[in-house]
Amino acid sequence: MAAAVRLAKLRHEVTLVEQEGAPGGALRPVEHEGFAWETVDLTVLPAVVRDLFRKSGRPLEAELDLVERPVLREHRFADGSSLALPGSSRAAQIAAFDALAPGAGRAWADHVAAYSATWETLRRHYLEVPPADPLPRDVARLLGSRESLRRRLRRALPDERLRMVAAHPYVAAGHDPRDVPAWAGLVAYLEQRFGGWTARSDDGAGLGSALADALTRRLATRKVTVLTGVTARDLVEREGRVAAVATDTGTLDADVVVVAVDPRRLPALAPAIRRTTPAMPPVLACVGLRADEVPHLEHEVVLHGEPELTLRPGGRTPDAGTVAWTVHARGRIAEDVLVALARRGIDVRRHVVARVDLSPRDLVERWHGSPLGVQWQGRRTPRLGPRTPVAGVYAVGAAATPGPGLPFAGLTAAVVAQLVGPA
């Protein structure tokens, strides 16, 4: 969607092929019995979203009320201790970690500060502009480092709880920190510097729903042709360049193709990533609860242990007497998710009024691929993008370089728009 509206603003004639009944993919909520559970409700780098709307028409403020959350998430540990992690403030993070353990604030601040140069290098030469070929020496050295995130964390953070906090975004996305390159840990720096942002709405809709709706309106404004219920099957090449997209309803001629689906679905691109594995989604339980009988959650809560459980409040509900939670489970799951939650001291089983359970397989089928992109398998894990082996074809989104998440997906779209240029 981001690539489509940017390219349309550059006066290209753009067609968006969407397999579902409406564009938005994993931004769209899970809906059942009047509930709508948000699957995406927080992002860093709000400037990426603002730039997207500014470069495709009216500014973001005309479409969406983006607000910062003071607390990114709360971490609760097996020993009974807890940490409410603030965003966009080094001083607030130091104070929060010092309350967890003496001296922990300085260790955390030093760990995060080490990523400042990493972010500046990648931002200037890799994330915000088309990467040069070959890459500049400092960028190639950074991306080619053998250091893993696990090794970096063990060296920088002596307290295991701090390592859990730092590793959580990657564990939650289906990765083993032993296989994640150390440079990818810069998310901690982005959270500290830019904070976490969501959408404010009167009807309870979260960031995913609000952004999907705003971008759908922007597609119409920019006169993008949206073909819903249509599946792209493969790319058609002529004389060494893309010429069309084969779909289940016919062939669409094209001078340029932007691929935002899992490249495994397109035989022309699949060989380039045949040695990769999709990142596995979590086990997900979406529950509607009676509001006056359950704890009030203002932000995401992570319960560390086995399995690791993440509670996210938010979403539309059928009435004021109910609330919507999603429960994400990672690790060894040998029981019902709500039973595991009850063992951790939060028992909501008697207060459930609606529920939808989704396995990793269910989520992959729902979104026609993993919304978490490619699983890290070391520093040389291949990802496509922005360019691909097929001339005229570009890759964006979760399965493309540098990986999943709203800010990175937005950056890939901006880079592809630069490569394609105006019509």
BELWO-V303247 format. One record per residue. N is the residue number from 0. RES is the residue in one letter. SS is DSSP state (A for helix, B for strand, O for the rest). BURIAL is b if it has 9 or more other ideal C-beta (glycine too) atoms within 8 Angstrom, else e. D_FIRST is the distance of its C-alpha to the first C-alpha in whole Angstrom. Layout:
n->N res->RES ss->SS burial->BURIAL d_first->D_FIRST
n->N res->RES ss->SS burial->BURIAL d_first->D_FIRST
This chain:
n->0 res->M ss->O burial->b d_first->0
n->1 res->A ss->A burial->b d_first->4
n->2 res->A ss->A burial->b d_first->5
n->3 res->A ss->A burial->b d_first->5
n->4 res->V ss->A burial->b d_first->6
n->5 res->R ss->A burial->b d_first->9
n->6 res->L ss->A burial->b d_first->10
n->7 res->A ss->A burial->b d_first->11
n->8 res->K ss->A burial->b d_first->12
n->9 res->L ss->O burial->b d_first->14
n->10 res->R ss->O burial->e d_first->16
n->11 res->H ss->O burial->b d_first->14
n->12 res->E ss->O burial->e d_first->14
n->13 res->V ss->O burial->b d_first->11
n->14 res->T ss->B burial->b d_first->10
n->15 res->L ss->B burial->b d_first->8
n->16 res->V ss->B burial->b d_first->10
n->17 res->E ss->B burial->b d_first->10
n->18 res->Q ss->O burial->e d_first->13
n->19 res->E ss->O burial->b d_first->14
n->20 res->G ss->O burial->e d_first->14
n->21 res->A ss->O burial->b d_first->11
n->22 res->P ss->O burial->b d_first->8
n->23 res->G ss->O burial->b d_first->7
n->24 res->G ss->A burial->e d_first->10
n->25 res->A ss->A burial->b d_first->12
n->26 res->L ss->A burial->b d_first->11
n->27 res->R ss->O burial->b d_first->13
n->28 res->P ss->O burial->b d_first->17
n->29 res->V ss->B burial->b d_first->20
n->30 res->E ss->B burial->e d_first->22
n->31 res->H ss->B burial->b d_first->25
n->32 res->E ss->O burial->e d_first->28
n->33 res->G ss->O burial->b d_first->27
n->34 res->F ss->B burial->b d_first->25
n->35 res->A ss->B burial->b d_first->22
n->36 res->W ss->B burial->b d_first->21
n->37 res->E ss->O burial->b d_first->19
n->38 res->T ss->O burial->b d_first->17
n->39 res->V ss->O burial->b d_first->16
n->40 res->D ss->O burial->b d_first->18
n->41 res->L ss->O burial->b d_first->18
n->42 res->T ss->B burial->b d_first->17
n->43 res->V ss->O burial->b d_first->19
n->44 res->L ss->O burial->b d_first->18
n->45 res->P ss->A burial->b d_first->17
n->46 res->A ss->A burial->e d_first->17
n->47 res->V ss->A burial->b d_first->14
n->48 res->V ss->A burial->b d_first->12
n->49 res->R ss->A burial->b d_first->15
n->50 res->D ss->A burial->b d_first->14
n->51 res->L ss->A burial->b d_first->10
n->52 res->F ss->A burial->b d_first->11
n->53 res->R ss->A burial->e d_first->15
n->54 res->K ss->A burial->b d_first->13
n->55 res->S ss->A burial->b d_first->11
n->56 res->G ss->O burial->e d_first->14
n->57 res->R ss->O burial->e d_first->16
n->58 res->P ss->O burial->e d_first->16
n->59 res->L ss->A burial->b d_first->15
n->60 res->E ss->A burial->e d_first->18
n->61 res->A ss->A burial->e d_first->18
n->62 res->E ss->O burial->b d_first->15
n->63 res->L ss->O burial->b d_first->16
n->64 res->D ss->O burial->e d_first->19
n->65 res->L ss->B burial->b d_first->19
n->66 res->V ss->B burial->e d_first->22
n->67 res->E ss->B burial->b d_first->24
n->68 res->R ss->B burial->b d_first->25
n->69 res->P ss->O burial->e d_first->29
n->70 res->V ss->B burial->b d_first->29
n->71 res->L ss->B burial->b d_first->26
n->72 res->R ss->B burial->b d_first->28
n->73 res->E ss->B burial->b d_first->32
n->74 res->H ss->B burial->b d_first->33
n->75 res->R ss->B burial->b d_first->37
n->76 res->F ss->O burial->b d_first->39
n->77 res->A ss->O burial->e d_first->41
n->78 res->D ss->O burial->e d_first->44
n->79 res->G ss->O burial->e d_first->43
n->80 res->S ss->O burial->e d_first->42
n->81 res->S ss->B burial->b d_first->39
n->82 res->L ss->B burial->b d_first->36
n->83 res->A ss->B burial->e d_first->34
n->84 res->L ss->B burial->b d_first->32
n->85 res->P ss->B burial->b d_first->31
n->86 res->G ss->O burial->b d_first->28
n->87 res->S ss->O burial->b d_first->28
n->88 res->S ss->O burial->b d_first->32
n->89 res->R ss->A burial->e d_first->34
n->90 res->A ss->A burial->e d_first->37
n->91 res->A ss->A burial->e d_first->36
n->92 res->Q ss->A burial->b d_first->35
n->93 res->I ss->A burial->b d_first->38
n->94 res->A ss->A burial->b d_first->40
n->95 res->A ss->A burial->b d_first->38
n->96 res->F ss->A burial->b d_first->39
n->97 res->D ss->A burial->b d_first->42
n->98 res->A ss->A burial->e d_first->43
n->99 res->L ss->A burial->b d_first->42
n->100 res->A ss->O burial->e d_first->44
n->101 res->P ss->O burial->e d_first->47
n->102 res->G ss->O burial->e d_first->45
n->103 res->A ss->A burial->b d_first->42
n->104 res->G ss->A burial->b d_first->40
n->105 res->R ss->A burial->b d_first->41
n->106 res->A ss->A burial->b d_first->40
n->107 res->W ss->A burial->b d_first->37
n->108 res->A ss->A burial->b d_first->36
n->109 res->D ss->A burial->b d_first->38
n->110 res->H ss->A burial->b d_first->35
n->111 res->V ss->A burial->b d_first->32
n->112 res->A ss->A burial->e d_first->34
n->113 res->A ss->O burial->b d_first->34
n->114 res->Y ss->O burial->b d_first->30
n->115 res->S ss->A burial->e d_first->30
n->116 res->A ss->A burial->e d_first->31
n->117 res->T ss->A burial->b d_first->29
n->118 res->W ss->A burial->b d_first->26
n->119 res->E ss->A burial->e d_first->27
n->120 res->T ss->A burial->b d_first->27
n->121 res->L ss->A burial->b d_first->24
n->122 res->R ss->A burial->b d_first->22
n->123 res->R ss->A burial->e d_first->24
n->124 res->H ss->A burial->b d_first->24
n->125 res->Y ss->A burial->b d_first->22
n->126 res->L ss->A burial->b d_first->19
n->127 res->E ss->O burial->e d_first->18
n->128 res->V ss->O burial->b d_first->19
n->129 res->P ss->O burial->e d_first->19
n->130 res->P ss->O burial->b d_first->22
n->131 res->A ss->O burial->e d_first->25
n->132 res->D ss->O burial->e d_first->27
n->133 res->P ss->O burial->e d_first->29
n->134 res->L ss->O burial->b d_first->28
n->135 res->P ss->O burial->e d_first->30
n->136 res->R ss->A burial->e d_first->33
n->137 res->D ss->A burial->e d_first->33
n->138 res->V ss->A burial->b d_first->29
n->139 res->A ss->A burial->b d_first->30
n->140 res->R ss->A burial->e d_first->33
n->141 res->L ss->A burial->b d_first->31
n->142 res->L ss->A burial->b d_first->28
n->143 res->G ss->O burial->e d_first->31
n->144 res->S ss->O burial->b d_first->33
n->145 res->R ss->O burial->e d_first->35
n->146 res->E ss->O burial->e d_first->35
n->147 res->S ss->B burial->b d_first->33
n->148 res->L ss->A burial->b d_first->32
n->149 res->R ss->A burial->b d_first->35
n->150 res->R ss->A burial->b d_first->37
n->151 res->R ss->A burial->b d_first->36
n->152 res->L ss->A burial->b d_first->36
n->153 res->R ss->A burial->e d_first->39
n->154 res->R ss->A burial->e d_first->41
n->155 res->A ss->A burial->b d_first->39
n->156 res->L ss->O burial->b d_first->39
n->157 res->P ss->O burial->e d_first->43
n->158 res->D ss->O burial->b d_first->42
n->159 res->E ss->A burial->e d_first->40
n->160 res->R ss->A burial->b d_first->38
n->161 res->L ss->A burial->b d_first->37
n->162 res->R ss->A burial->b d_first->36
n->163 res->M ss->A burial->b d_first->34
n->164 res->V ss->A burial->b d_first->32
n->165 res->A ss->A burial->b d_first->31
n->166 res->A ss->A burial->b d_first->30
n->167 res->H ss->A burial->b d_first->28
n->168 res->P ss->A burial->e d_first->25
n->169 res->Y ss->A burial->b d_first->25
n->170 res->V ss->A burial->b d_first->27
n->171 res->A ss->A burial->b d_first->25
n->172 res->A ss->O burial->b d_first->22
n->173 res->G ss->O burial->b d_first->25
n->174 res->H ss->O burial->b d_first->26
n->175 res->D ss->O burial->e d_first->30
n->176 res->P ss->O burial->b d_first->31
n->177 res->R ss->O burial->e d_first->33
n->178 res->D ss->O burial->b d_first->31
n->179 res->V ss->O burial->b d_first->28
n->180 res->P ss->B burial->b d_first->29
n->181 res->A ss->A burial->b d_first->30
n->182 res->W ss->A burial->b d_first->28
n->183 res->A ss->A burial->b d_first->25
n->184 res->G ss->A burial->b d_first->27
n->185 res->L ss->A burial->b d_first->26
n->186 res->V ss->A burial->b d_first->24
n->187 res->A ss->A burial->b d_first->27
n->188 res->Y ss->A burial->b d_first->27
n->189 res->L ss->A burial->b d_first->24
n->190 res->E ss->A burial->b d_first->25
n->191 res->Q ss->A burial->b d_first->28
n->192 res->R ss->A burial->e d_first->27
n->193 res->F ss->A burial->b d_first->24
n->194 res->G ss->O burial->b d_first->24
n->195 res->G ss->B burial->b d_first->22
n->196 res->W ss->B burial->b d_first->20
n->197 res->T ss->B burial->b d_first->19
n->198 res->A ss->B burial->b d_first->18
n->199 res->R ss->O burial->e d_first->21
n->200 res->S ss->O burial->b d_first->22
n->201 res->D ss->O burial->e d_first->25
n->202 res->D ss->O burial->e d_first->24
n->203 res->G ss->O burial->b d_first->23
n->204 res->A ss->O burial->b d_first->19
n->205 res->G ss->O burial->b d_first->18
n->206 res->L ss->A burial->b d_first->15
n->207 res->G ss->A burial->b d_first->13
n->208 res->S ss->A burial->b d_first->14
n->209 res->A ss->A burial->b d_first->14
n->210 res->L ss->A burial->b d_first->10
n->211 res->A ss->A burial->b d_first->9
n->212 res->D ss->A burial->b d_first->11
n->213 res->A ss->A burial->b d_first->10
n->214 res->L ss->A burial->b d_first->7
n->215 res->T ss->A burial->b d_first->8
n->216 res->R ss->A burial->b d_first->11
n->217 res->R ss->A burial->b d_first->9
n->218 res->L ss->A burial->b d_first->7
n->219 res->A ss->A burial->e d_first->11
n->220 res->T ss->A burial->e d_first->13
n->221 res->R ss->O burial->b d_first->11
n->222 res->K ss->O burial->e d_first->12
n->223 res->V ss->O burial->b d_first->10
n->224 res->T ss->B burial->e d_first->11
n->225 res->V ss->B burial->b d_first->10
n->226 res->L ss->B burial->b d_first->12
n->227 res->T ss->B burial->b d_first->13
n->228 res->G ss->O burial->e d_first->16
n->229 res->V ss->O burial->b d_first->15
n->230 res->T ss->O burial->e d_first->16
n->231 res->A ss->B burial->b d_first->15
n->232 res->R ss->B burial->e d_first->19
n->233 res->D ss->B burial->b d_first->19
n->234 res->L ss->B burial->b d_first->19
n->235 res->V ss->B burial->b d_first->22
n->236 res->E ss->B burial->b d_first->24
n->237 res->R ss->B burial->e d_first->27
n->238 res->E ss->O burial->e d_first->29
n->239 res->G ss->O burial->e d_first->27
n->240 res->R ss->B burial->b d_first->23
n->241 res->V ss->B burial->b d_first->21
n->242 res->A ss->B burial->e d_first->21
n->243 res->A ss->B burial->b d_first->19
n->244 res->V ss->B burial->b d_first->17
n->245 res->A ss->B burial->b d_first->20
n->246 res->T ss->B burial->b d_first->18
n->247 res->D ss->O burial->e d_first->21
n->248 res->T ss->O burial->e d_first->21
n->249 res->G ss->B burial->e d_first->22
n->250 res->T ss->B burial->e d_first->21
n->251 res->L ss->B burial->b d_first->18
n->252 res->D ss->B burial->e d_first->19
n->253 res->A ss->O burial->b d_first->17
n->254 res->D ss->O burial->e d_first->18
n->255 res->V ss->O burial->b d_first->15
n->256 res->V ss->B burial->b d_first->13
n->257 res->V ss->B burial->b d_first->10
n->258 res->V ss->B burial->b d_first->11
n->259 res->A ss->O burial->e d_first->9
n->260 res->V ss->O burial->b d_first->12
n->261 res->D ss->O burial->b d_first->15
n->262 res->P ss->A burial->b d_first->17
n->263 res->R ss->A burial->b d_first->20
n->264 res->R ss->A burial->b d_first->19
n->265 res->L ss->O burial->b d_first->19
n->266 res->P ss->A burial->e d_first->23
n->267 res->A ss->A burial->b d_first->22
n->268 res->L ss->A burial->b d_first->21
n->269 res->A ss->A burial->b d_first->22
n->270 res->P ss->A burial->e d_first->26
n->271 res->A ss->A burial->b d_first->24
n->272 res->I ss->A burial->b d_first->23
n->273 res->R ss->O burial->e d_first->26
n->274 res->R ss->O burial->e d_first->28
n->275 res->T ss->O burial->b d_first->25
n->276 res->T ss->O burial->e d_first->25
n->277 res->P ss->B burial->b d_first->22
n->278 res->A ss->O burial->b d_first->22
n->279 res->M ss->O burial->b d_first->24
n->280 res->P ss->O burial->b d_first->22
n->281 res->P ss->O burial->b d_first->25
n->282 res->V ss->B burial->b d_first->27
n->283 res->L ss->B burial->b d_first->26
n->284 res->A ss->B burial->b d_first->28
n->285 res->C ss->B burial->b d_first->26
n->286 res->V ss->B burial->b d_first->29
n->287 res->G ss->B burial->b d_first->30
n->288 res->L ss->B burial->b d_first->33
n->289 res->R ss->B burial->b d_first->36
n->290 res->A ss->A burial->b d_first->35
n->291 res->D ss->A burial->e d_first->39
n->292 res->E ss->A burial->e d_first->40
n->293 res->V ss->O burial->b d_first->37
n->294 res->P ss->O burial->e d_first->37
n->295 res->H ss->O burial->e d_first->35
n->296 res->L ss->O burial->e d_first->32
n->297 res->E ss->O burial->e d_first->30
n->298 res->H ss->O burial->b d_first->28
n->299 res->E ss->O burial->b d_first->27
n->300 res->V ss->B burial->b d_first->30
n->301 res->V ss->B burial->b d_first->31
n->302 res->L ss->B burial->b d_first->34
n->303 res->H ss->O burial->b d_first->35
n->304 res->G ss->O burial->e d_first->37
n->305 res->E ss->O burial->e d_first->37
n->306 res->P ss->O burial->b d_first->35
n->307 res->E ss->B burial->b d_first->33
n->308 res->L ss->B burial->b d_first->31
n->309 res->T ss->B burial->b d_first->28
n->310 res->L ss->B burial->b d_first->28
n->311 res->R ss->B burial->b d_first->26
n->312 res->P ss->B burial->b d_first->26
n->313 res->G ss->O burial->b d_first->24
n->314 res->G ss->B burial->b d_first->22
n->315 res->R ss->B burial->b d_first->23
n->316 res->T ss->O burial->b d_first->27
n->317 res->P ss->O burial->e d_first->29
n->318 res->D ss->O burial->e d_first->32
n->319 res->A ss->O burial->e d_first->33
n->320 res->G ss->O burial->e d_first->35
n->321 res->T ss->B burial->b d_first->33
n->322 res->V ss->B burial->b d_first->30
n->323 res->A ss->B burial->b d_first->27
n->324 res->W ss->B burial->b d_first->27
n->325 res->T ss->B burial->b d_first->25
n->326 res->V ss->B burial->b d_first->28
n->327 res->H ss->B burial->b d_first->26
n->328 res->A ss->B burial->b d_first->29
n->329 res->R ss->B burial->b d_first->30
n->330 res->G ss->O burial->e d_first->33
n->331 res->R ss->O burial->e d_first->36
n->332 res->I ss->O burial->b d_first->35
n->333 res->A ss->O burial->e d_first->38
n->334 res->E ss->O burial->e d_first->38
n->335 res->D ss->O burial->e d_first->36
n->336 res->V ss->A burial->b d_first->34
n->337 res->L ss->A burial->b d_first->35
n->338 res->V ss->A burial->b d_first->39
n->339 res->A ss->A burial->b d_first->38
n->340 res->L ss->A burial->b d_first->36
n->341 res->A ss->A burial->b d_first->40
n->342 res->R ss->A burial->e d_first->42
n->343 res->R ss->O burial->b d_first->40
n->344 res->G ss->O burial->e d_first->41
n->345 res->I ss->O burial->b d_first->39
n->346 res->D ss->O burial->e d_first->40
n->347 res->V ss->O burial->b d_first->38
n->348 res->R ss->A burial->e d_first->38
n->349 res->R ss->A burial->e d_first->41
n->350 res->H ss->A burial->b d_first->38
n->351 res->V ss->B burial->b d_first->35
n->352 res->V ss->B burial->e d_first->35
n->353 res->A ss->B burial->b d_first->31
n->354 res->R ss->B burial->e d_first->30
n->355 res->V ss->B burial->b d_first->27
n->356 res->D ss->B burial->b d_first->28
n->357 res->L ss->B burial->b d_first->25
n->358 res->S ss->O burial->e d_first->27
n->359 res->P ss->A burial->b d_first->25
n->360 res->R ss->A burial->e d_first->25
n->361 res->D ss->A burial->e d_first->24
n->362 res->L ss->A burial->b d_first->20
n->363 res->V ss->A burial->b d_first->20
n->364 res->E ss->A burial->e d_first->20
n->365 res->R ss->A burial->e d_first->18
n->366 res->W ss->A burial->b d_first->15
n->367 res->H ss->O burial->b d_first->16
n->368 res->G ss->O burial->b d_first->17
n->369 res->S ss->O burial->b d_first->18
n->370 res->P ss->O burial->b d_first->15
n->371 res->L ss->O burial->b d_first->17
n->372 res->G ss->O burial->b d_first->17
n->373 res->V ss->B burial->b d_first->20
n->374 res->Q ss->O burial->b d_first->23
n->375 res->W ss->O burial->b d_first->25
n->376 res->Q ss->O burial->e d_first->29
n->377 res->G ss->O burial->e d_first->30
n->378 res->R ss->O burial->e d_first->29
n->379 res->R ss->O burial->e d_first->29
n->380 res->T ss->O burial->b d_first->26
n->381 res->P ss->O burial->b d_first->24
n->382 res->R ss->O burial->b d_first->20
n->383 res->L ss->B burial->b d_first->18
n->384 res->G ss->O burial->b d_first->16
n->385 res->P ss->O burial->b d_first->16
n->386 res->R ss->B burial->e d_first->18
n->387 res->T ss->O burial->b d_first->19
n->388 res->P ss->O burial->e d_first->23
n->389 res->V ss->O burial->b d_first->21
n->390 res->A ss->B burial->e d_first->21
n->391 res->G ss->O burial->b d_first->18
n->392 res->V ss->B burial->b d_first->16
n->393 res->Y ss->B burial->b d_first->14
n->394 res->A ss->B burial->b d_first->13
n->395 res->V ss->O burial->b d_first->10
n->396 res->G ss->O burial->b d_first->10
n->397 res->A ss->O burial->b d_first->13
n->398 res->A ss->O burial->b d_first->15
n->399 res->A ss->B burial->b d_first->15
n->400 res->T ss->O burial->b d_first->17
n->401 res->P ss->O burial->b d_first->18
n->402 res->G ss->O burial->b d_first->17
n->403 res->P ss->O burial->b d_first->15
n->404 res->G ss->O burial->e d_first->14
n->405 res->L ss->A burial->b d_first->12
n->406 res->P ss->A burial->b d_first->14
n->407 res->F ss->A burial->b d_first->14
n->408 res->A ss->A burial->b d_first->10
n->409 res->G ss->A burial->b d_first->9
n->410 res->L ss->A burial->b d_first->12
n->411 res->T ss->A burial->b d_first->12
n->412 res->A ss->A burial->b d_first->9
n->413 res->A ss->A burial->b d_first->11
n->414 res->V ss->A burial->b d_first->14
n->415 res->V ss->A burial->b d_first->12
n->416 res->A ss->A burial->b d_first->12
n->417 res->Q ss->A burial->b d_first->16
n->418 res->L ss->A burial->b d_first->17
n->419 res->V ss->A burial->b d_first->16
n->420 res->G ss->O burial->e d_first->17
n->421 res->P ss->O burial->e d_first->17
n->422 res->A ss->O burial->e d_first->18
